[in-house]
Amino acid sequence: MRNKVIRATVAAAAVLALTWVGVEAQGRGRGAGAAAPAKPSQPAPKRDLSGVWMKGAAPAGVKQFDGSAWTPGIEPPLSAWGLAEKSKSKANNSGDFQLDETNDPVLTKCYPPGVPRVYFHPYPFEIIQTPKSVLQIFEYDHFMRRFWTDGRPIPADPDQLWMGTSIGKWLNDTTFEVVTVGFNTKTWIDRSGTPHSEQLKVTERFHRLDMDHLEIEFTFEDPKALAKPWITKGFFELRPGWELGEISCSGDYLTWPGA
């Protein structure tokens, strides 16, 4: 019985490992598959990231995270400790191991993906702004992050959480910076098995390029796992007609009509 449960969990989780193109084609989520704006976008509103965002195409000549890696074709700058830990990983999304061989905690245990890996799940997220914080809600398992904007400092001794503790501030009218610390060590940085320690710090700069396009620059710092900061980017498109649906690691969304 236990083996049957494990196989069912892995099979359901494997569906969540679809490519971005596959998800767009399937039309997941309310309003999914809507075409990007055909006309030139309007200027970005000031200090406003609100709305539903979906990963989109990168500008010509610019690379972004894709597949299972933050920097496709470029190995992460791992320390000796990081290399030793990664050698223990058996990643399926990278194609190195089969589903019955992987020890990916998301695929085998339905663990939360954590930050920053949560961005690899090919589903949208919504940003909601409040007077004291900014909320980032992911369609996948409805994970939520709260970016505190009430002036509190980055905690010196944070609790170790799946999604960490995040402090945000506006750098200018179109750029919002979020620093997140306090992660447990049960997650990978990416879908290729890259490890991190409890010292991981993730800095995200949300730069709204115009009304319809958002660039996020990610900087990962971990003096134990990384030999130097690791920097990458992601590009997202506004989906004004979308509402977040319900996607869970359990795979119960596969019973939706038309699934």
RORO-46364 format. One record per residue: x, y, z of N, C-alpha, C in turn. Coordinates in steps of 0.1 Angstrom, whole numbers, plus 5000, padded with zeros to 4 digits. Layout:
! RORO-46364
XYZXYZXYZ/...
//
This chain:
! RORO-46364
500849885000500050005000500950135000/501950125008502850245009503450274996/503950174988504450194975503450254965/502250214967501150274958500950414961/500950454974500850594977501950674972/503150624973504350694968504250714953/503950614946503850614932502750724927/501650724935500550814931501050964934/501750984945502251114948503251164937/504151074934505151114924504451144910/503451054907502851074894502151214893/501451244904500751374905501651484904/502751474912503751584912504451594899/504651484891505251494878504451584869/503151574870502251664862502551814864/502951844877503251984880504552024875/505351934869506651964864506551994849/505352024844505152054830506052174826/506352184813507052304808506052424807/506652544807505852664806504952664793/505552614782504752614770503552514771/503852404777502752304779501552364787/501852434797500752494806499952594798/500652684790499952784782499052714773/499552604767498752534757497552464763/497652414776496552354782495452444787/495852574789494852674793494552654808/495552634816495252614831494852754836/493952754846493652874853492552954846/491753034853490753104846491353214837/490953204825491553304815492853264810/493353154813494653114808494653094793/495853124787495953114773495653244766/495253344774494953474768496153534761/496053594749497153644742497653774749/498953794748499653914753499154034745/499154154751498654274745499254294731/498454314721499054334707499554474705/498954574712499354704710500454744721/501254854718502254894727501654914741/502454874751501954884765502055034770/501155064779501255194785502355204796/502755324800503755334810503355274823/504355234830504155164843503555264853/502555214861501955304871503055314882/502955424890503955444901503655354913/504755294917504755214930503555114930/503355044920502154954919502554824911/502554714918502854584912501554494911/500454554915499154474916498854404904/498254284906497654204894498154064894/497653994884498053854882499153854871/500253784875501453774866501753634862/502153614849502553484844503853494837/504753394839506053404832505853424817/506653514811506553534797507953524791/508053574779509253564771510253674776/511553644775512553734778512853824766/513353944768513654034756514753964748/514754004735515753944726517153954731/517853844731519253844736519453834750/518353824758518453824773518053684778/518853624786518453494792517753504805/516853404807516153404820516153254825/515653244837515553104843514653024834/514952894833514052814824514352664827/513352584824513552434826513752404840/514952364844515252324858516352414864/516852514856517952584861517752734861/518352804871518352954871519153014860/520252954857521153004846521452894836/520452864827520652754818521952754811/522652644811523952634804525152674813/524852744824525952794833525752724847/526752664852526652594864526552694876/525852664886525852754898527152764905/527552874910528852894917528952834931/528952704931528852634944530252624951/530152624964531352604972531652454973/532752424980533052284981531952204989/531352274999530252225007529052204998/528752304990527652304981527752184970/528952164965529152064955528951924962/529451914974529251784981527751754984/527051854988525651834990524851814977/525251874966524451854954524751714949/525851654952526151524947525151424953/524451464964523451374970522051384963/521951494955520651514949520351424937/519151384935518851304924517651364917/517951464909516851554903516251484891/514951484891514151434879513951544869/513651664873513251764863514451804854/515651774858516851804850517051684840/516351574842516451464833517551364837/518151384848519251304853518751174859/517551174865517051054872515651034868/515150914869513750874866512950904878/511650904877510750934888510850834899/511150714896511250614906512650614913/513550704908514850714914515050844922/514250944919514451084924514251094939/515051184945514851214959514351364961/513851414950513351554950512251564960/512351644971511351654981510051704977/509951774966508651824961507951714954/508651634946508051524939507751404947/508551374957508351254965507551274978/507551394983506951424996505951534995/505751594984504851714982505251824992/506551834995507051945003506852074996/506652185003506652314997507952344990/507952404978509152424970510052524977/509552614985510352714991510652834981/511452924986511953034978513453014976/513853024964513253084952512552984943/512652854946512252744937510752764933/509952824941508452834938508252894925/509152974920508953044907508952944895/509552824897509652724887508352654884/507352664893506052604890505352684880/504952624869504452694858502952744859/502752824869501452874872501653024876/500553104875500653244878500753274893/501053404896501053454910500353584909/499753624920499053754921499753834932/499853964930500454064939499254154944/499154164957498154244963498854344973/498654474972499354564980498454614991/498954625003498254675015499054785021/498554865031499254975037500554925044/500554805049501754765057502554655051/502054595040502754485034502254465020/503054385013502654344999502554194999/501454134994501253994994501553934980/502253824980502453754967501853614969/500753584961500053464963500253384950/500753264952500953174940499853074938/499453054926498352964923498752824928/499952784926500352654931500252634946/499452554950499152524964498852654973/498552764966498152884972499152934983/500452904980501552954988501453104988/501653165000501653315001502953365008/503453475003504553545009504053685013/504553725024504253865028505553945029/505554055021506654145021506354255030/506954265042506654375052507254505047/506354605047506854745042506554845053/506454805065506154895076507354945083/508554925077509754985083510554895092/510054775095510754685103512054645097/513154615105514354565099514354425095/515354385087515554245084515954175097/515254065101515554005113516953945114/517653965125519053915126519053765130/518053715136517953575140516553525136/516253515123514953475119514553325122/513253305123512853165123513153095110/513352965109513652895097512352845091/511852905080510552875074510752825060/509652775054509652735040509852845031/509152955033509153075024510053185030/510553175042511453275048510653395053/511353495058510853625062511253735053/510353805048510653905037510354045041/511354135038511254285040511354355027/510354435024510354505011510354655012/510854725002510954865001510954914986/510455024984510555084970511855154969/512555124958513855194955513555324947/512555314939512055424931510655394927/510055474918508655454915508255324908/509255254902508955134894509755014899/510555024909511454914914511254894929/510854764932510554724946511454614949/512254634960513254534964512754454976/512954324976512554234986513754154991/514054155004515154075009514553975018/514853845015514253735023515353645030/515153625042516053545050515353445059/516053355065515353265074514653145068/515453065060514952945053515352815061/514452715060514852585065515652525053/516252405056517152345046516552225040/515152225039514452105033514152125018/514652235013514252274999515552284990/515352284977516452304967516252454962/517352514957517152644951516452634938/516652524930516152514917515552374916/515252324903514752194901515852094897/517152144898518252054894518952004906/518452024918519051974930520052064937/520152194933521052284939520652304954/521552284963521252294978521452434983/521052464995521352585002521452555017/522052645024522152635038521152725045/521152725058520252825066520752965064/521852985058522453125056521953185043/521153115035520653175023519953305024/520353405016519553525015519253545000/517953574998517453594985516953744983/517553814974517153954971516453954957/515254004957514554024945514254164942/514554204930514154344925513154334915/511854374919510754374910510754504902/511054504889511154624882509954624871/509054704873507854714863508354794851/508554724840509054784828508054884822/506754834822505654914817504354854823/503254894818501954844824501954684823/502454624813502154484811503354394813/504554454816505754364817506454394830/506954284837507654284849508954204848/510054264852511354194853511654174868/512054054871512554034885514053984884/514854064891516254024891516453954905/517053834904517253754916518753744920/519053774932520453754937520353654949/521153544948521153444958522553454965/522553474978523753474986523753374997/524753294998524853185008526353155010/526953215020528353195022528753045024/527852965028528152825030528052745017/526952765009526752684998527252744985/527352874984527752944972529153014973/529952994963531353064964531253214961/530153254955529953394952528453414950/527953544950526553564947526153514933/524953464932524453404920523253494915/523353544903522453644898521753594886/520453614885519653574873518453664872/517653634861516453724859515253634855/514053694856512853634851511953744846/511153714836510353814830508853764830/507953854833506553814836505653914829/504453864825503453944818502153954826/501654074826500354094833499254024826/498353964834497153894829495953954835/495454074830494354144837493054064837/492853974829491553894829491653764837/492753744843492853614850492453624865/492053514870491853494885492653364888/493253354900493953234904492953124906/493353004901492552884903493152814915/492852684916493352604927494152494922/495452494924496352384920497052334933/497052204935497652144947498552034943/499552014951500451904949499851764949/498651754956497951634957497451584943/497351674934496851634920495351634919/494651674929493151674928492651764918/493451864913492951954903492851874890/493451754889493351684876491851634874/491051644884489651604882488751714877/489351834874488551944869487951904856/486751954853486151924839487151974828/487351884819488251914808489651884811/490051844823491451824826491951694819/
//
